[in-house]
Amino acid sequence: MAHCPECEAVIEVEDDVEEGAKLDCPDCGAELEVVNTNPVELDVISDEEKEDEAW
């Protein structure tokens, strides 16, 4: 279980989630990335990061 850094909603995350996994907050729709797995920490994917991935 983790919390959305945007809206603090509780997000159920699988026990075997890997760093770098991407998911969406079911409450606010923010695009999130797993940045740590023990404990699970999420970070918002910025628009700049999305543009970098498009290249």
N, C-alpha and C positions, 0 to 999 in steps of 0.2 A: 504494500500500500504506500502511496506517495501523495503529495499535495501539489496542486497546480500552482506555479509561482505567480500566475496572473490573478487568479480569483480565489485561491486557497481551497478549491474543491478537492475532495478526497478522490483519488484515482486508483482503481484496482490495477495492480501491475503483477504479471505472472512472476513466480519465484525464479524462473530461469531466464529472465530478461537479460539482455546483453547491453553493455555500454554502446551508445551510438544508435540504439533502437529509437524509432520515431513513432509518436502517437499523438492523438488529438484529445484535448480536454473535452469531455462530454458536456460540461456546463457552459464554458465560454468559447469553445472552439479553437483555442490557442493551439498552435503546432508546437509540440514539445519533443525534446530529445533526452534520453537517459544519459546523464553525465557521470553517474556513480551507481554501483549496484549494491554496495554494502555500507551504509543503508542506501536504498534507492533514492536518488535525487534527480529531479527533472529541471530542465532549463528551457526557456522559450527560444524557439528558432527565429532569429531576426530576419527581416527582409533581406539584409545584406548577405547573410549566410545562405539564404535560398538562391540568391543571384550567383554566388560563388559556385554552388552545386550545379547550376545550369550550364556552366562552361564545361 
